[in-house]
Amino acid sequence: MNKKVQFVVWAIIAIVAIVLIGVFAYNTISRISKEVNHPEAVFEIENYGTIKMELYPEYAPNTVANFIKLIESGYYNNKVIYGKDAICLYVGRNSEGEIDKPKRSLISQDIEKDSENDYEYSIKGEFVANNFEKNTLRHEKGIISIIRDDYSQYMSNLSEESYNSGNSQIGIMMSDDARSLNGAYAGFARITEGMEILEKIYNEAEMKPAEQNEDGTETSQDDIEQFANYPVIKSASVDTHGENFGMPEIQKAFDYQSYMYDMMSAYNNQ
């Protein structure tokens, strides 16, 4: 092979190498930029201040899409931080401390409000126990997770309904000792600013006296202690940095009471 041919061959090799390095660098920079450019949400807590959170669609894409739609619809405005347990603050009930499940019309303009198609909805649980393997986000202090029901404590065959019962209420981890939630609940965000505000609420807010049963014992609802005066989310906003995360995939919310009524009716009609 003469020198001219050798030069051409090495030139081609050099060009290919430069192109490959360029593609690799571009993909790496794009990936890093995308990871850094997470959507960000802001809650203004009346009489307390501002908390900010970073959302992680790479772990729980449908959960993040739903959370964004609910914020944009105004759903979280005037919702409250209603209680706590040993590891978590609970957020998202109405001003009376009652569960207020969102309906389809809240996130979709194609659904007429209060029509027969405007039903309460839930989303699929994005966590390992529900065969969603990509969510490896660990529940540690500052992580935000979707609250869901646990119907399986009443009937063992309702695991699927339990896993897919989350929608709008969220829990904010106030302890690193929440390993039992890993793989069983959908963590999807992290507090980035205002953790000291949440700690103040968690540690100093006055608690509602526990209700007493007739025998003098205390009544407990899911071991959640409720605040005497609920801290109010005066406004909620989200910055998606121009990215459209689309409509979340939803399903009709499971109605446990109706389910039990139908079961009893079928049993009595046998």
Contacts in CASP RR format, 6 or more apart in sequence:
PFRMAT RR
TARGET T0000
AUTHOR 0000-0000-0000
METHOD contacts of the structure
MODEL  1
MNKKVQFVVWAIIAIVAIVLIGVFAYNTISRISKEVNHPEAVFEIENYGT
IKMELYPEYAPNTVANFIKLIESGYYNNKVIYGKDAICLYVGRNSEGEID
KPKRSLISQDIEKDSENDYEYSIKGEFVANNFEKNTLRHEKGIISIIRDD
YSQYMSNLSEESYNSGNSQIGIMMSDDARSLNGAYAGFARITEGMEILEK
IYNEAEMKPAEQNEDGTETSQDDIEQFANYPVIKSASVDTHGENFGMPEI
QKAFDYQSYMYDMMSAYNNQ
1 9 0 8 1.000
35 58 0 8 1.000
37 241 0 8 1.000
37 243 0 8 1.000
38 54 0 8 1.000
38 55 0 8 1.000
38 56 0 8 1.000
38 57 0 8 1.000
39 54 0 8 1.000
39 55 0 8 1.000
39 57 0 8 1.000
39 64 0 8 1.000
39 68 0 8 1.000
39 238 0 8 1.000
39 239 0 8 1.000
39 240 0 8 1.000
39 241 0 8 1.000
39 243 0 8 1.000
39 245 0 8 1.000
40 52 0 8 1.000
40 53 0 8 1.000
40 54 0 8 1.000
40 55 0 8 1.000
40 192 0 8 1.000
40 238 0 8 1.000
40 239 0 8 1.000
40 241 0 8 1.000
41 52 0 8 1.000
41 53 0 8 1.000
41 55 0 8 1.000
41 67 0 8 1.000
41 68 0 8 1.000
41 71 0 8 1.000
41 189 0 8 1.000
41 236 0 8 1.000
41 237 0 8 1.000
41 238 0 8 1.000
41 239 0 8 1.000
42 50 0 8 1.000
42 51 0 8 1.000
42 52 0 8 1.000
42 53 0 8 1.000
42 236 0 8 1.000
42 237 0 8 1.000
42 238 0 8 1.000
42 239 0 8 1.000
43 50 0 8 1.000
43 51 0 8 1.000
43 53 0 8 1.000
43 76 0 8 1.000
43 233 0 8 1.000
43 235 0 8 1.000
43 236 0 8 1.000
44 50 0 8 1.000
44 233 0 8 1.000
44 234 0 8 1.000
44 235 0 8 1.000
44 236 0 8 1.000
45 51 0 8 1.000
45 81 0 8 1.000
45 197 0 8 1.000
45 201 0 8 1.000
45 231 0 8 1.000
45 232 0 8 1.000
45 233 0 8 1.000
45 234 0 8 1.000
46 231 0 8 1.000
46 232 0 8 1.000
46 233 0 8 1.000
46 234 0 8 1.000
47 231 0 8 1.000
48 197 0 8 1.000
48 200 0 8 1.000
48 201 0 8 1.000
48 231 0 8 1.000
49 194 0 8 1.000
49 197 0 8 1.000
50 193 0 8 1.000
50 194 0 8 1.000
50 197 0 8 1.000
51 191 0 8 1.000
51 193 0 8 1.000
51 194 0 8 1.000
51 195 0 8 1.000
51 197 0 8 1.000
51 198 0 8 1.000
52 191 0 8 1.000
52 192 0 8 1.000
52 193 0 8 1.000
52 194 0 8 1.000
53 144 0 8 1.000
53 189 0 8 1.000
53 190 0 8 1.000
53 191 0 8 1.000
53 192 0 8 1.000
54 189 0 8 1.000
54 190 0 8 1.000
54 192 0 8 1.000
55 64 0 8 1.000
55 67 0 8 1.000
55 68 0 8 1.000
55 188 0 8 1.000
55 189 0 8 1.000
55 238 0 8 1.000
56 64 0 8 1.000
56 137 0 8 1.000
56 187 0 8 1.000
56 188 0 8 1.000
56 189 0 8 1.000
56 190 0 8 1.000
57 64 0 8 1.000
57 65 0 8 1.000
57 245 0 8 1.000
58 134 0 8 1.000
59 126 0 8 1.000
59 134 0 8 1.000
59 135 0 8 1.000
59 136 0 8 1.000
59 137 0 8 1.000
59 187 0 8 1.000
59 188 0 8 1.000
60 126 0 8 1.000
60 135 0 8 1.000
60 137 0 8 1.000
60 186 0 8 1.000
60 187 0 8 1.000
60 188 0 8 1.000
61 126 0 8 1.000
61 245 0 8 1.000
62 123 0 8 1.000
62 124 0 8 1.000
62 126 0 8 1.000
62 248 0 8 1.000
62 249 0 8 1.000
63 123 0 8 1.000
63 125 0 8 1.000
63 126 0 8 1.000
63 146 0 8 1.000
63 186 0 8 1.000
63 187 0 8 1.000
63 188 0 8 1.000
63 248 0 8 1.000
64 188 0 8 1.000
64 189 0 8 1.000
64 245 0 8 1.000
65 245 0 8 1.000
65 246 0 8 1.000
65 247 0 8 1.000
65 248 0 8 1.000
66 107 0 8 1.000
66 123 0 8 1.000
66 167 0 8 1.000
66 168 0 8 1.000
66 248 0 8 1.000
66 250 0 8 1.000
67 170 0 8 1.000
67 188 0 8 1.000
67 189 0 8 1.000
67 238 0 8 1.000
68 238 0 8 1.000
68 240 0 8 1.000
68 245 0 8 1.000
69 106 0 8 1.000
69 107 0 8 1.000
69 246 0 8 1.000
69 247 0 8 1.000
69 248 0 8 1.000
70 76 0 8 1.000
70 102 0 8 1.000
70 106 0 8 1.000
70 107 0 8 1.000
70 168 0 8 1.000
71 236 0 8 1.000
71 237 0 8 1.000
71 238 0 8 1.000
72 238 0 8 1.000
73 106 0 8 1.000
73 107 0 8 1.000
74 236 0 8 1.000
75 102 0 8 1.000
75 106 0 8 1.000
75 168 0 8 1.000
75 236 0 8 1.000
76 92 0 8 1.000
76 168 0 8 1.000
76 233 0 8 1.000
76 236 0 8 1.000
77 233 0 8 1.000
77 234 0 8 1.000
77 235 0 8 1.000
77 236 0 8 1.000
78 94 0 8 1.000
78 95 0 8 1.000
78 232 0 8 1.000
78 233 0 8 1.000
78 234 0 8 1.000
79 91 0 8 1.000
79 92 0 8 1.000
79 93 0 8 1.000
79 94 0 8 1.000
79 95 0 8 1.000
79 100 0 8 1.000
79 232 0 8 1.000
79 233 0 8 1.000
80 91 0 8 1.000
80 92 0 8 1.000
80 93 0 8 1.000
80 94 0 8 1.000
80 95 0 8 1.000
80 97 0 8 1.000
80 230 0 8 1.000
80 231 0 8 1.000
80 232 0 8 1.000
80 233 0 8 1.000
81 89 0 8 1.000
81 90 0 8 1.000
81 91 0 8 1.000
81 92 0 8 1.000
81 201 0 8 1.000
81 227 0 8 1.000
81 230 0 8 1.000
81 231 0 8 1.000
81 233 0 8 1.000
82 90 0 8 1.000
82 91 0 8 1.000
82 92 0 8 1.000
82 93 0 8 1.000
82 97 0 8 1.000
82 224 0 8 1.000
82 226 0 8 1.000
82 227 0 8 1.000
82 230 0 8 1.000
83 89 0 8 1.000
83 90 0 8 1.000
83 224 0 8 1.000
83 225 0 8 1.000
83 226 0 8 1.000
83 227 0 8 1.000
83 230 0 8 1.000
84 90 0 8 1.000
84 174 0 8 1.000
84 202 0 8 1.000
84 224 0 8 1.000
84 225 0 8 1.000
84 227 0 8 1.000
85 222 0 8 1.000
85 223 0 8 1.000
85 224 0 8 1.000
85 225 0 8 1.000
86 175 0 8 1.000
86 177 0 8 1.000
86 223 0 8 1.000
87 173 0 8 1.000
87 174 0 8 1.000
87 175 0 8 1.000
87 177 0 8 1.000
87 178 0 8 1.000
88 171 0 8 1.000
88 172 0 8 1.000
88 173 0 8 1.000
88 174 0 8 1.000
88 175 0 8 1.000
88 178 0 8 1.000
89 171 0 8 1.000
89 172 0 8 1.000
89 174 0 8 1.000
89 198 0 8 1.000
89 201 0 8 1.000
89 202 0 8 1.000
90 147 0 8 1.000
90 169 0 8 1.000
90 170 0 8 1.000
90 171 0 8 1.000
90 224 0 8 1.000
91 169 0 8 1.000
91 170 0 8 1.000
91 171 0 8 1.000
91 172 0 8 1.000
91 233 0 8 1.000
92 100 0 8 1.000
92 168 0 8 1.000
92 169 0 8 1.000
92 170 0 8 1.000
92 233 0 8 1.000
93 99 0 8 1.000
93 100 0 8 1.000
93 169 0 8 1.000
93 230 0 8 1.000
94 100 0 8 1.000
95 230 0 8 1.000
95 232 0 8 1.000
97 226 0 8 1.000
97 230 0 8 1.000
99 169 0 8 1.000
100 168 0 8 1.000
101 120 0 8 1.000
101 121 0 8 1.000
101 167 0 8 1.000
101 168 0 8 1.000
101 253 0 8 1.000
102 120 0 8 1.000
102 121 0 8 1.000
102 167 0 8 1.000
102 168 0 8 1.000
103 111 0 8 1.000
103 113 0 8 1.000
103 118 0 8 1.000
103 119 0 8 1.000
103 120 0 8 1.000
103 121 0 8 1.000
104 111 0 8 1.000
104 117 0 8 1.000
104 118 0 8 1.000
104 119 0 8 1.000
104 121 0 8 1.000
104 250 0 8 1.000
105 111 0 8 1.000
105 112 0 8 1.000
105 113 0 8 1.000
105 114 0 8 1.000
105 115 0 8 1.000
105 118 0 8 1.000
107 247 0 8 1.000
107 248 0 8 1.000
107 250 0 8 1.000
108 247 0 8 1.000
111 117 0 8 1.000
111 118 0 8 1.000
112 118 0 8 1.000
119 252 0 8 1.000
119 253 0 8 1.000
120 167 0 8 1.000
120 252 0 8 1.000
120 253 0 8 1.000
121 167 0 8 1.000
121 250 0 8 1.000
121 251 0 8 1.000
121 252 0 8 1.000
121 253 0 8 1.000
122 164 0 8 1.000
122 165 0 8 1.000
122 166 0 8 1.000
122 167 0 8 1.000
122 250 0 8 1.000
122 251 0 8 1.000
122 252 0 8 1.000
122 253 0 8 1.000
122 254 0 8 1.000
123 146 0 8 1.000
123 164 0 8 1.000
123 166 0 8 1.000
123 167 0 8 1.000
123 248 0 8 1.000
123 249 0 8 1.000
123 250 0 8 1.000
123 251 0 8 1.000
124 130 0 8 1.000
124 132 0 8 1.000
124 163 0 8 1.000
124 164 0 8 1.000
124 249 0 8 1.000
124 251 0 8 1.000
125 132 0 8 1.000
125 146 0 8 1.000
125 148 0 8 1.000
125 163 0 8 1.000
125 164 0 8 1.000
125 166 0 8 1.000
125 186 0 8 1.000
126 132 0 8 1.000
126 134 0 8 1.000
126 135 0 8 1.000
126 186 0 8 1.000
126 187 0 8 1.000
126 188 0 8 1.000
127 135 0 8 1.000
127 163 0 8 1.000
127 183 0 8 1.000
127 184 0 8 1.000
127 185 0 8 1.000
127 186 0 8 1.000
127 187 0 8 1.000
128 135 0 8 1.000
128 136 0 8 1.000
128 183 0 8 1.000
128 184 0 8 1.000
129 163 0 8 1.000
129 183 0 8 1.000
129 184 0 8 1.000
130 163 0 8 1.000
130 164 0 8 1.000
132 186 0 8 1.000
135 183 0 8 1.000
135 186 0 8 1.000
135 187 0 8 1.000
135 188 0 8 1.000
137 143 0 8 1.000
137 187 0 8 1.000
137 188 0 8 1.000
138 179 0 8 1.000
138 182 0 8 1.000
139 145 0 8 1.000
139 173 0 8 1.000
139 178 0 8 1.000
139 179 0 8 1.000
139 181 0 8 1.000
139 182 0 8 1.000
139 185 0 8 1.000
139 187 0 8 1.000
140 173 0 8 1.000
140 176 0 8 1.000
140 178 0 8 1.000
141 173 0 8 1.000
141 174 0 8 1.000
141 175 0 8 1.000
141 176 0 8 1.000
141 195 0 8 1.000
142 172 0 8 1.000
142 173 0 8 1.000
142 174 0 8 1.000
142 190 0 8 1.000
142 191 0 8 1.000
142 195 0 8 1.000
142 198 0 8 1.000
143 172 0 8 1.000
143 173 0 8 1.000
143 178 0 8 1.000
143 187 0 8 1.000
143 189 0 8 1.000
143 190 0 8 1.000
143 191 0 8 1.000
144 170 0 8 1.000
144 171 0 8 1.000
144 172 0 8 1.000
144 173 0 8 1.000
144 187 0 8 1.000
144 188 0 8 1.000
144 189 0 8 1.000
144 190 0 8 1.000
144 191 0 8 1.000
145 170 0 8 1.000
145 171 0 8 1.000
145 173 0 8 1.000
145 181 0 8 1.000
145 185 0 8 1.000
145 186 0 8 1.000
145 187 0 8 1.000
145 188 0 8 1.000
146 166 0 8 1.000
146 167 0 8 1.000
146 169 0 8 1.000
146 170 0 8 1.000
146 171 0 8 1.000
146 185 0 8 1.000
146 186 0 8 1.000
146 187 0 8 1.000
146 188 0 8 1.000
147 166 0 8 1.000
147 169 0 8 1.000
147 170 0 8 1.000
147 171 0 8 1.000
147 185 0 8 1.000
148 162 0 8 1.000
148 163 0 8 1.000
148 164 0 8 1.000
148 165 0 8 1.000
148 166 0 8 1.000
148 185 0 8 1.000
148 186 0 8 1.000
149 161 0 8 1.000
149 162 0 8 1.000
149 165 0 8 1.000
149 166 0 8 1.000
149 254 0 8 1.000
149 256 0 8 1.000
150 162 0 8 1.000
151 158 0 8 1.000
151 161 0 8 1.000
151 162 0 8 1.000
151 165 0 8 1.000
151 254 0 8 1.000
151 256 0 8 1.000
152 158 0 8 1.000
152 159 0 8 1.000
152 162 0 8 1.000
154 256 0 8 1.000
158 256 0 8 1.000
161 254 0 8 1.000
161 256 0 8 1.000
164 251 0 8 1.000
164 254 0 8 1.000
165 253 0 8 1.000
165 254 0 8 1.000
166 186 0 8 1.000
167 253 0 8 1.000
172 191 0 8 1.000
172 198 0 8 1.000
173 181 0 8 1.000
174 198 0 8 1.000
174 199 0 8 1.000
174 202 0 8 1.000
191 198 0 8 1.000
201 227 0 8 1.000
201 231 0 8 1.000
205 227 0 8 1.000
205 228 0 8 1.000
205 229 0 8 1.000
205 231 0 8 1.000
206 227 0 8 1.000
206 228 0 8 1.000
206 229 0 8 1.000
207 225 0 8 1.000
207 226 0 8 1.000
207 227 0 8 1.000
207 228 0 8 1.000
208 225 0 8 1.000
208 226 0 8 1.000
208 227 0 8 1.000
208 228 0 8 1.000
209 228 0 8 1.000
210 218 0 8 1.000
210 219 0 8 1.000
210 220 0 8 1.000
210 225 0 8 1.000
211 218 0 8 1.000
211 219 0 8 1.000
212 218 0 8 1.000
212 219 0 8 1.000
213 219 0 8 1.000
END
